[in-house]
Amino acid sequence: DDIVDGAFKVVGNQNMRPEQLGILLREFPQLNERFIAVAVKRYTEYLDAARKVN
């Protein structure tokens, strides 16, 4: 989870929206839709939590 949170922090610093992350991840053929959906959901949750802290 620390690695994922670190990746989300980097993406968040780029002001990337969850939808944009989904588009970016779809460029990797080895990632299936289920993985992408989970990643976008977790990134959305990460952003929501970060906004509550800030």
C-alpha distance matrix in Angstrom:
0.0 3.8 5.4 5.0 6.0 8.4 9.8 10.3 12.1 14.2 15.1 15.9 18.1 20.0 20.7 19.6 20.0 17.9 21.0 21.2 17.7 18.9 22.0 20.4 18.2 21.4 22.9 21.0 23.0 20.6 18.3 19.7 20.1 17.9 14.9 16.0 16.7 13.2 11.7 14.6 14.2 10.6 11.8 14.9 13.2 11.4 14.9 16.6 14.8 15.4 19.0 19.5 18.5 20.8
3.8 0.0 3.8 5.5 5.1 6.0 8.6 9.8 10.4 12.4 14.2 14.9 16.3 18.7 19.8 19.3 20.3 18.9 22.2 21.8 18.4 20.3 23.1 21.0 19.3 22.9 23.9 22.1 24.6 22.4 20.3 22.2 22.7 20.9 17.6 18.3 19.3 16.2 14.0 16.5 16.5 12.8 13.1 16.2 14.7 12.0 15.1 17.2 15.0 14.8 18.6 19.3 17.6 19.5
5.4 3.8 0.0 3.8 5.5 5.0 6.2 8.6 9.8 10.7 12.4 14.0 15.4 17.1 18.8 17.9 19.2 17.8 20.7 19.9 16.3 18.2 20.7 18.2 16.5 20.1 20.7 18.8 21.4 19.2 17.4 19.8 20.7 19.4 15.8 16.3 18.0 15.3 12.7 15.4 16.2 12.9 12.7 16.3 15.6 13.0 15.7 18.4 16.9 16.3 20.0 21.2 19.9 21.2
5.0 5.5 3.8 0.0 3.8 5.3 5.0 6.1 8.6 9.9 10.5 11.9 14.1 15.5 16.6 15.2 16.1 14.3 17.2 16.8 13.2 15.0 17.7 15.7 13.9 17.4 18.6 17.0 19.6 17.7 15.3 17.3 17.7 16.4 12.9 13.1 14.5 11.8 9.0 11.6 12.5 9.2 9.0 12.7 12.3 10.0 12.8 15.4 14.5 14.3 17.7 19.2 18.4 19.8
6.0 5.1 5.5 3.8 0.0 3.8 5.4 5.0 6.1 8.7 9.8 10.1 12.1 14.3 15.0 14.4 15.3 14.1 17.5 17.2 14.1 16.3 19.1 17.3 16.1 19.8 21.0 19.9 22.7 21.2 18.6 20.4 20.3 18.9 15.8 15.5 16.2 13.6 10.9 12.5 12.9 9.3 8.5 11.7 10.8 7.7 10.4 13.0 11.5 10.9 14.5 15.9 14.8 16.2
8.4 6.0 5.0 5.3 3.8 0.0 3.8 5.4 5.0 6.4 8.7 9.7 10.6 12.9 14.5 14.3 16.1 15.5 18.7 17.6 14.6 17.3 19.5 17.1 16.4 20.2 20.7 19.6 22.8 21.4 19.3 21.6 22.0 21.1 17.7 17.1 18.5 16.3 13.1 14.7 15.8 12.5 11.0 14.3 14.0 10.6 12.4 15.5 14.2 12.7 16.2 17.9 16.4 17.1
9.8 8.6 6.2 5.0 5.4 3.8 0.0 3.8 5.4 5.2 6.3 8.4 9.9 11.1 12.9 11.9 13.7 13.0 15.8 14.4 11.2 14.0 16.0 13.4 12.7 16.5 16.9 16.0 19.3 18.2 16.1 18.6 19.0 18.6 15.1 14.1 16.0 14.3 10.7 12.2 14.1 11.4 9.5 13.0 13.7 10.8 12.2 15.7 15.2 13.9 16.9 19.2 18.3 18.7
10.3 9.8 8.6 6.1 5.0 5.4 3.8 0.0 3.8 5.4 5.0 5.8 8.4 9.8 10.5 9.6 10.8 10.1 13.4 12.5 9.7 12.6 15.0 13.2 12.8 16.5 17.5 17.2 20.4 19.6 16.9 18.8 18.4 17.9 14.9 13.4 14.5 12.9 9.4 10.0 11.5 8.9 6.3 9.5 10.3 7.3 8.4 11.9 11.8 10.6 13.5 15.9 15.4 15.8
12.1 10.4 9.8 8.6 6.1 5.0 5.4 3.8 0.0 3.8 5.5 4.9 6.1 8.7 9.8 10.2 12.1 12.5 15.8 14.6 12.4 15.7 17.7 15.7 15.9 19.6 20.3 20.2 23.6 22.9 20.5 22.5 22.1 21.7 18.6 17.1 18.1 16.6 13.2 13.4 14.7 12.0 9.3 11.7 12.2 8.6 8.9 12.4 11.8 9.5 12.4 14.9 13.7 13.6
14.2 12.4 10.7 9.9 8.7 6.4 5.2 5.4 3.8 0.0 3.8 5.4 5.2 6.7 9.1 9.4 12.3 13.0 15.8 13.7 11.7 15.2 16.5 13.9 14.6 18.3 18.3 18.3 22.0 21.6 19.6 22.1 22.1 22.2 19.0 17.2 18.9 17.8 14.1 14.4 16.5 14.3 11.2 13.9 15.1 11.9 11.8 15.5 15.4 12.9 15.4 18.3 17.1 16.5
15.1 14.2 12.4 10.5 9.8 8.7 6.3 5.0 5.5 3.8 0.0 3.8 5.4 5.2 6.8 6.0 8.7 9.5 12.0 9.9 8.1 11.7 13.0 10.8 11.8 15.4 15.7 16.2 19.8 19.9 17.6 19.8 19.3 19.8 16.9 14.6 16.1 15.7 12.0 11.5 14.0 12.5 9.1 11.5 13.5 10.9 10.3 14.1 14.9 12.8 14.8 17.9 17.6 17.0
15.9 14.9 14.0 11.9 10.1 9.7 8.4 5.8 4.9 5.4 3.8 0.0 3.8 5.2 5.0 5.7 7.8 9.3 12.3 10.9 9.8 13.4 14.9 13.5 14.7 18.0 18.8 19.6 23.0 23.1 20.5 22.2 21.3 21.4 18.9 16.5 17.2 16.6 13.2 12.1 13.8 12.3 8.7 10.1 11.9 9.1 7.5 11.2 12.1 9.6 11.2 14.5 14.3 13.4
18.1 16.3 15.4 14.1 12.1 10.6 9.9 8.4 6.1 5.2 5.4 3.8 0.0 3.8 5.3 7.5 10.5 12.6 15.3 13.3 12.6 16.3 17.3 15.4 17.0 20.4 20.5 21.4 25.0 25.3 23.0 25.1 24.4 24.8 22.1 19.7 20.7 20.1 16.7 15.7 17.6 16.0 12.4 13.8 15.4 12.3 10.7 14.2 14.6 11.5 12.8 16.2 15.4 13.7
20.0 18.7 17.1 15.5 14.3 12.9 11.1 9.8 8.7 6.7 5.2 5.2 3.8 0.0 3.8 5.4 9.0 11.6 13.4 10.8 10.7 14.5 14.7 12.8 15.1 18.1 17.9 19.3 23.0 23.7 21.7 23.8 23.1 24.0 21.4 18.7 20.0 20.1 16.5 15.3 17.8 16.8 13.1 14.4 16.7 14.2 12.3 15.9 17.0 14.3 15.2 18.8 18.5 16.8
20.7 19.8 18.8 16.6 15.0 14.5 12.9 10.5 9.8 9.1 6.8 5.0 5.3 3.8 0.0 3.8 6.4 9.6 11.5 9.7 10.4 13.9 14.4 13.5 15.8 18.5 19.0 20.7 24.2 25.0 22.5 24.1 22.8 23.6 21.5 18.5 19.1 19.4 16.2 14.2 16.3 15.8 12.0 12.3 14.9 12.9 10.2 13.3 15.1 12.6 12.7 16.5 16.8 15.0
19.6 19.3 17.9 15.2 14.4 14.3 11.9 9.6 10.2 9.4 6.0 5.7 7.5 5.4 3.8 0.0 3.8 6.6 8.1 6.1 6.7 10.1 10.7 10.0 12.3 14.9 15.6 17.4 20.7 21.7 19.1 20.5 19.1 20.2 18.2 15.0 15.8 16.4 13.3 11.1 13.7 13.7 10.0 10.6 13.7 12.3 10.1 13.3 15.5 13.7 14.2 17.8 18.5 17.3
20.0 20.3 19.2 16.1 15.3 16.1 13.7 10.8 12.1 12.3 8.7 7.8 10.5 9.0 6.4 3.8 0.0 3.8 5.4 5.2 6.5 8.9 10.1 10.7 12.6 14.6 16.2 18.1 20.9 22.0 19.0 19.7 17.7 18.5 17.2 13.8 13.7 14.8 12.3 9.3 11.4 12.3 8.9 8.3 11.8 11.4 9.0 11.5 14.4 13.4 13.4 16.7 18.2 17.4
17.9 18.9 17.8 14.3 14.1 15.5 13.0 10.1 12.5 13.0 9.5 9.3 12.6 11.6 9.6 6.6 3.8 0.0 3.8 5.4 5.1 6.4 8.8 9.9 10.6 12.6 14.9 16.3 18.8 19.5 16.2 16.5 14.3 14.9 13.7 10.4 10.0 11.0 8.9 5.6 7.8 9.2 6.4 6.0 9.7 10.1 8.8 11.0 13.8 13.7 14.2 17.0 18.7 18.6
21.0 22.2 20.7 17.2 17.5 18.7 15.8 13.4 15.8 15.8 12.0 12.3 15.3 13.4 11.5 8.1 5.4 3.8 0.0 3.8 5.4 5.1 6.4 8.8 10.0 10.9 13.3 15.4 17.5 18.9 15.8 15.8 13.3 14.7 14.1 10.4 10.1 12.3 10.7 7.3 9.9 12.1 9.9 9.3 13.1 13.9 12.5 14.4 17.4 17.4 17.5 20.4 22.2 22.0
21.2 21.8 19.9 16.8 17.2 17.6 14.4 12.5 14.6 13.7 9.9 10.9 13.3 10.8 9.7 6.1 5.2 5.4 3.8 0.0 3.8 5.3 5.1 6.2 8.6 9.9 11.3 13.7 16.5 18.1 15.4 16.2 14.5 16.3 15.1 11.4 12.2 14.2 11.7 9.1 12.4 13.8 10.9 11.3 15.0 14.9 13.4 16.0 18.7 18.0 18.4 21.6 23.0 22.3
17.7 18.4 16.3 13.2 14.1 14.6 11.2 9.7 12.4 11.7 8.1 9.8 12.6 10.7 10.4 6.7 6.5 5.1 5.4 3.8 0.0 3.8 5.4 5.0 6.1 8.6 10.2 11.6 14.6 15.5 12.6 13.8 12.6 13.9 12.0 8.6 10.0 11.4 8.4 6.7 10.3 11.1 8.5 9.9 13.3 12.8 12.3 15.2 17.3 16.8 18.0 21.0 22.0 21.8
18.9 20.3 18.2 15.0 16.3 17.3 14.0 12.6 15.7 15.2 11.7 13.4 16.3 14.5 13.9 10.1 8.9 6.4 5.1 5.3 3.8 0.0 3.8 5.4 5.2 6.2 9.0 10.5 12.6 13.8 10.7 11.0 9.2 11.0 10.0 6.2 7.5 9.9 8.0 6.1 9.7 11.5 9.9 11.0 14.2 14.7 14.5 16.9 19.2 19.3 20.4 23.0 24.4 24.6
22.0 23.1 20.7 17.7 19.1 19.5 16.0 15.0 17.7 16.5 13.0 14.9 17.3 14.7 14.4 10.7 10.1 8.8 6.4 5.1 5.4 3.8 0.0 3.8 5.5 5.3 7.0 9.7 11.9 14.0 11.7 12.4 11.0 13.6 12.7 9.1 10.8 13.5 11.6 9.9 13.5 15.2 13.3 14.2 17.7 17.9 17.3 19.8 22.3 22.0 22.8 25.8 27.1 26.8
20.4 21.0 18.2 15.7 17.3 17.1 13.4 13.2 15.7 13.9 10.8 13.5 15.4 12.8 13.5 10.0 10.7 9.9 8.8 6.2 5.0 5.4 3.8 0.0 3.8 5.5 5.6 7.8 11.0 12.7 10.8 12.7 12.3 14.6 12.8 9.6 12.2 14.1 11.4 10.6 14.4 15.2 13.1 14.9 18.1 17.5 17.2 20.2 22.2 21.5 22.8 25.9 26.6 26.3
18.2 19.3 16.5 13.9 16.1 16.4 12.7 12.8 15.9 14.6 11.8 14.7 17.0 15.1 15.8 12.3 12.6 10.6 10.0 8.6 6.1 5.2 5.5 3.8 0.0 3.8 5.3 5.7 8.6 9.6 7.2 9.2 9.3 11.4 9.3 6.5 9.8 11.4 8.9 9.3 12.9 13.6 12.3 14.5 17.3 16.9 17.4 20.3 21.9 21.7 23.4 26.1 26.9 27.1
21.4 22.9 20.1 17.4 19.8 20.2 16.5 16.5 19.6 18.3 15.4 18.0 20.4 18.1 18.5 14.9 14.6 12.6 10.9 9.9 8.6 6.2 5.3 5.5 3.8 0.0 3.8 5.3 6.8 8.9 7.1 8.1 8.0 11.1 10.1 7.4 10.3 12.8 11.4 11.3 14.7 16.1 15.2 16.9 19.8 20.0 20.3 22.8 24.8 24.8 26.2 28.9 30.0 30.2
22.9 23.9 20.7 18.6 21.0 20.7 16.9 17.5 20.3 18.3 15.7 18.8 20.5 17.9 19.0 15.6 16.2 14.9 13.3 11.3 10.2 9.0 7.0 5.6 5.3 3.8 0.0 3.8 6.2 9.0 8.6 10.6 11.4 14.5 13.0 10.7 13.9 16.0 14.1 14.3 17.9 18.8 17.5 19.5 22.4 22.1 22.3 25.2 27.0 26.6 28.1 31.0 31.8 31.7
21.0 22.1 18.8 17.0 19.9 19.6 16.0 17.2 20.2 18.3 16.2 19.6 21.4 19.3 20.7 17.4 18.1 16.3 15.4 13.7 11.6 10.5 9.7 7.8 5.7 5.3 3.8 0.0 3.8 5.5 5.8 8.7 10.7 13.2 11.2 10.0 13.7 15.1 13.3 14.5 17.8 18.3 17.5 20.0 22.5 22.0 22.8 25.7 27.1 26.9 28.8 31.5 32.0 32.2
23.0 24.6 21.4 19.6 22.7 22.8 19.3 20.4 23.6 22.0 19.8 23.0 25.0 23.0 24.2 20.7 20.9 18.8 17.5 16.5 14.6 12.6 11.9 11.0 8.6 6.8 6.2 3.8 0.0 3.8 5.4 7.3 9.9 12.7 11.5 11.0 14.4 16.1 15.1 16.4 19.4 20.2 20.0 22.3 24.6 24.6 25.6 28.3 29.7 29.8 31.7 34.2 34.9 35.4
20.6 22.4 19.2 17.7 21.2 21.4 18.2 19.6 22.9 21.6 19.9 23.1 25.3 23.7 25.0 21.7 22.0 19.5 18.9 18.1 15.5 13.8 14.0 12.7 9.6 8.9 9.0 5.5 3.8 0.0 3.8 6.5 9.9 11.6 9.9 10.6 14.1 14.9 14.1 16.2 18.9 19.2 19.4 22.1 23.9 23.8 25.3 27.9 28.9 29.2 31.5 33.7 34.2 35.0
18.3 20.3 17.4 15.3 18.6 19.3 16.1 16.9 20.5 19.6 17.6 20.5 23.0 21.7 22.5 19.1 19.0 16.2 15.8 15.4 12.6 10.7 11.7 10.8 7.2 7.1 8.6 5.8 5.4 3.8 0.0 3.8 6.8 8.3 6.3 6.8 10.3 11.2 10.5 12.5 15.1 15.6 16.0 18.5 20.3 20.4 22.0 24.4 25.5 26.0 28.2 30.3 31.0 31.9
19.7 22.2 19.8 17.3 20.4 21.6 18.6 18.8 22.5 22.1 19.8 22.2 25.1 23.8 24.1 20.5 19.7 16.5 15.8 16.2 13.8 11.0 12.4 12.7 9.2 8.1 10.6 8.7 7.3 6.5 3.8 0.0 3.8 5.5 5.5 6.4 8.8 10.3 10.8 12.5 14.4 15.7 16.6 18.5 20.3 21.1 22.7 24.5 25.9 26.9 28.8 30.7 31.8 32.9
20.1 22.7 20.7 17.7 20.3 22.0 19.0 18.4 22.1 22.1 19.3 21.3 24.4 23.1 22.8 19.1 17.7 14.3 13.3 14.5 12.6 9.2 11.0 12.3 9.3 8.0 11.4 10.7 9.9 9.9 6.8 3.8 0.0 3.8 5.5 5.0 6.0 8.6 9.7 10.4 12.1 14.1 15.1 16.3 18.2 19.6 20.9 22.4 24.2 25.4 26.9 28.7 30.2 31.3
17.9 20.9 19.4 16.4 18.9 21.1 18.6 17.9 21.7 22.2 19.8 21.4 24.8 24.0 23.6 20.2 18.5 14.9 14.7 16.3 13.9 11.0 13.6 14.6 11.4 11.1 14.5 13.2 12.7 11.6 8.3 5.5 3.8 0.0 3.8 5.4 5.1 6.3 8.6 10.0 10.6 12.3 14.2 15.4 16.6 18.2 20.0 21.2 22.6 24.2 25.9 27.4 28.8 30.3
14.9 17.6 15.8 12.9 15.8 17.7 15.1 14.9 18.6 19.0 16.9 18.9 22.1 21.4 21.5 18.2 17.2 13.7 14.1 15.1 12.0 10.0 12.7 12.8 9.3 10.1 13.0 11.2 11.5 9.9 6.3 5.5 5.5 3.8 0.0 3.8 5.5 5.2 6.1 8.6 9.9 10.6 12.1 14.2 15.4 16.2 18.3 19.9 21.0 22.2 24.3 25.9 26.9 28.4
16.0 18.3 16.3 13.1 15.5 17.1 14.1 13.4 17.1 17.2 14.6 16.5 19.7 18.7 18.5 15.0 13.8 10.4 10.4 11.4 8.6 6.2 9.1 9.6 6.5 7.4 10.7 10.0 11.0 10.6 6.8 6.4 5.0 5.4 3.8 0.0 3.8 5.5 5.0 6.1 8.5 9.8 10.4 12.1 14.2 15.0 16.3 18.2 19.8 20.7 22.4 24.4 25.6 26.7
16.7 19.3 18.0 14.5 16.2 18.5 16.0 14.5 18.1 18.9 16.1 17.2 20.7 20.0 19.1 15.8 13.7 10.0 10.1 12.2 10.0 7.5 10.8 12.2 9.8 10.3 13.9 13.7 14.4 14.1 10.3 8.8 6.0 5.1 5.5 3.8 0.0 3.8 5.5 5.2 6.1 8.6 9.9 10.6 12.4 14.1 15.4 16.6 18.4 19.9 21.3 22.9 24.6 25.8
13.2 16.2 15.3 11.8 13.6 16.3 14.3 12.9 16.6 17.8 15.7 16.6 20.1 20.1 19.4 16.4 14.8 11.0 12.3 14.2 11.4 9.9 13.5 14.1 11.4 12.8 16.0 15.1 16.1 14.9 11.2 10.3 8.6 6.3 5.2 5.5 3.8 0.0 3.8 5.5 5.1 6.1 8.5 9.8 10.5 12.1 14.2 15.3 16.4 18.1 20.0 21.3 22.6 24.3
11.7 14.0 12.7 9.0 10.9 13.1 10.7 9.4 13.2 14.1 12.0 13.2 16.7 16.5 16.2 13.3 12.3 8.9 10.7 11.7 8.4 8.0 11.6 11.4 8.9 11.4 14.1 13.3 15.1 14.1 10.5 10.8 9.7 8.6 6.1 5.0 5.5 3.8 0.0 3.8 5.4 5.2 6.0 8.5 9.8 10.3 12.2 14.1 15.2 16.2 18.3 20.0 21.0 22.3
14.6 16.5 15.4 11.6 12.5 14.7 12.2 10.0 13.4 14.4 11.5 12.1 15.7 15.3 14.2 11.1 9.3 5.6 7.3 9.1 6.7 6.1 9.9 10.6 9.3 11.3 14.3 14.5 16.4 16.2 12.5 12.5 10.4 10.0 8.6 6.1 5.2 5.5 3.8 0.0 3.8 5.5 5.0 6.1 8.6 9.7 10.5 12.2 14.2 15.1 16.5 18.5 20.0 21.0
14.2 16.5 16.2 12.5 12.9 15.8 14.1 11.5 14.7 16.5 14.0 13.8 17.6 17.8 16.3 13.7 11.4 7.8 9.9 12.4 10.3 9.7 13.5 14.4 12.9 14.7 17.9 17.8 19.4 18.9 15.1 14.4 12.1 10.6 9.9 8.5 6.1 5.1 5.4 3.8 0.0 3.8 5.5 5.1 6.3 8.6 10.0 10.6 12.4 14.2 15.5 16.9 18.7 20.2
10.6 12.8 12.9 9.2 9.3 12.5 11.4 8.9 12.0 14.3 12.5 12.3 16.0 16.8 15.8 13.7 12.3 9.2 12.1 13.8 11.1 11.5 15.2 15.2 13.6 16.1 18.8 18.3 20.2 19.2 15.6 15.7 14.1 12.3 10.6 9.8 8.6 6.1 5.2 5.5 3.8 0.0 3.8 5.4 5.0 6.1 8.6 9.8 10.4 12.1 14.3 15.4 16.6 18.3
11.8 13.1 12.7 9.0 8.5 11.0 9.5 6.3 9.3 11.2 9.1 8.7 12.4 13.1 12.0 10.0 8.9 6.4 9.9 10.9 8.5 9.9 13.3 13.1 12.3 15.2 17.5 17.5 20.0 19.4 16.0 16.6 15.1 14.2 12.1 10.4 9.9 8.5 6.0 5.0 5.5 3.8 0.0 3.8 5.4 4.9 6.2 8.6 9.8 10.4 12.3 14.3 15.3 16.4
14.9 16.2 16.3 12.7 11.7 14.3 13.0 9.5 11.7 13.9 11.5 10.1 13.8 14.4 12.3 10.6 8.3 6.0 9.3 11.3 9.9 11.0 14.2 14.9 14.5 16.9 19.5 20.0 22.3 22.1 18.5 18.5 16.3 15.4 14.2 12.1 10.6 9.8 8.5 6.1 5.1 5.4 3.8 0.0 3.8 5.4 5.2 6.2 8.6 9.9 10.7 12.6 14.5 15.5
13.2 14.7 15.6 12.3 10.8 14.0 13.7 10.3 12.2 15.1 13.5 11.9 15.4 16.7 14.9 13.7 11.8 9.7 13.1 15.0 13.3 14.2 17.7 18.1 17.3 19.8 22.4 22.5 24.6 23.9 20.3 20.3 18.2 16.6 15.4 14.2 12.4 10.5 9.8 8.6 6.3 5.0 5.4 3.8 0.0 3.8 5.5 5.0 6.1 8.5 9.9 10.8 12.5 14.4
11.4 12.0 13.0 10.0 7.7 10.6 10.8 7.3 8.6 11.9 10.9 9.1 12.3 14.2 12.9 12.3 11.4 10.1 13.9 14.9 12.8 14.7 17.9 17.5 16.9 20.0 22.1 22.0 24.6 23.8 20.4 21.1 19.6 18.2 16.2 15.0 14.1 12.1 10.3 9.7 8.6 6.1 4.9 5.4 3.8 0.0 3.8 5.5 5.2 6.1 8.7 10.0 10.7 12.3
14.9 15.1 15.7 12.8 10.4 12.4 12.2 8.4 8.9 11.8 10.3 7.5 10.7 12.3 10.2 10.1 9.0 8.8 12.5 13.4 12.3 14.5 17.3 17.2 17.4 20.3 22.3 22.8 25.6 25.3 22.0 22.7 20.9 20.0 18.3 16.3 15.4 14.2 12.2 10.5 10.0 8.6 6.2 5.2 5.5 3.8 0.0 3.8 5.4 5.0 6.2 8.7 9.9 10.5
16.6 17.2 18.4 15.4 13.0 15.5 15.7 11.9 12.4 15.5 14.1 11.2 14.2 15.9 13.3 13.3 11.5 11.0 14.4 16.0 15.2 16.9 19.8 20.2 20.3 22.8 25.2 25.7 28.3 27.9 24.4 24.5 22.4 21.2 19.9 18.2 16.6 15.3 14.1 12.2 10.6 9.8 8.6 6.2 5.0 5.5 3.8 0.0 3.8 5.5 5.3 6.5 8.9 10.2
14.8 15.0 16.9 14.5 11.5 14.2 15.2 11.8 11.8 15.4 14.9 12.1 14.6 17.0 15.1 15.5 14.4 13.8 17.4 18.7 17.3 19.2 22.3 22.2 21.9 24.8 27.0 27.1 29.7 28.9 25.5 25.9 24.2 22.6 21.0 19.8 18.4 16.4 15.2 14.2 12.4 10.4 9.8 8.6 6.1 5.2 5.4 3.8 0.0 3.8 5.4 5.2 6.4 8.8
15.4 14.8 16.3 14.3 10.9 12.7 13.9 10.6 9.5 12.9 12.8 9.6 11.5 14.3 12.6 13.7 13.4 13.7 17.4 18.0 16.8 19.3 22.0 21.5 21.7 24.8 26.6 26.9 29.8 29.2 26.0 26.9 25.4 24.2 22.2 20.7 19.9 18.1 16.2 15.1 14.2 12.1 10.4 9.9 8.5 6.1 5.0 5.5 3.8 0.0 3.8 5.4 5.2 6.2
19.0 18.6 20.0 17.7 14.5 16.2 16.9 13.5 12.4 15.4 14.8 11.2 12.8 15.2 12.7 14.2 13.4 14.2 17.5 18.4 18.0 20.4 22.8 22.8 23.4 26.2 28.1 28.8 31.7 31.5 28.2 28.8 26.9 25.9 24.3 22.4 21.3 20.0 18.3 16.5 15.5 14.3 12.3 10.7 9.9 8.7 6.2 5.3 5.4 3.8 0.0 3.8 5.4 5.2
19.5 19.3 21.2 19.2 15.9 17.9 19.2 15.9 14.9 18.3 17.9 14.5 16.2 18.8 16.5 17.8 16.7 17.0 20.4 21.6 21.0 23.0 25.8 25.9 26.1 28.9 31.0 31.5 34.2 33.7 30.3 30.7 28.7 27.4 25.9 24.4 22.9 21.3 20.0 18.5 16.9 15.4 14.3 12.6 10.8 10.0 8.7 6.5 5.2 5.4 3.8 0.0 3.8 5.7
18.5 17.6 19.9 18.4 14.8 16.4 18.3 15.4 13.7 17.1 17.6 14.3 15.4 18.5 16.8 18.5 18.2 18.7 22.2 23.0 22.0 24.4 27.1 26.6 26.9 30.0 31.8 32.0 34.9 34.2 31.0 31.8 30.2 28.8 26.9 25.6 24.6 22.6 21.0 20.0 18.7 16.6 15.3 14.5 12.5 10.7 9.9 8.9 6.4 5.2 5.4 3.8 0.0 3.8
20.8 19.5 21.2 19.8 16.2 17.1 18.7 15.8 13.6 16.5 17.0 13.4 13.7 16.8 15.0 17.3 17.4 18.6 22.0 22.3 21.8 24.6 26.8 26.3 27.1 30.2 31.7 32.2 35.4 35.0 31.9 32.9 31.3 30.3 28.4 26.7 25.8 24.3 22.3 21.0 20.2 18.3 16.4 15.5 14.4 12.3 10.5 10.2 8.8 6.2 5.2 5.7 3.8 0.0
